[in-house]
Amino acid sequence: GGNGVDTPSHFFKALPRIRDPDDIQGIAVLIPHDDELENFTPFLASIDFLEEISGLDVFPGLPDRVEERAEAGFEFTDWGLPPP
């Protein structure tokens, strides 16, 4: 930025949802820093994708079986969102 401090181009949020052992999902939102952003839906992604581009392990404390399912993908409607 103008004051000598670098500003990341994007920020993210990662959310796990574990309803029961058979209903495990996660979703990531990777949003560009943009004052004009009105709709975040195009920026939804799997947590696996977020980890791939960031190099982070987002949920290191989850048991592997739960982590794998939560990070693999998501269904828009399961999160109350309309499909793109």
Disulfide bonds with the S-S distance in Angstrom:
none
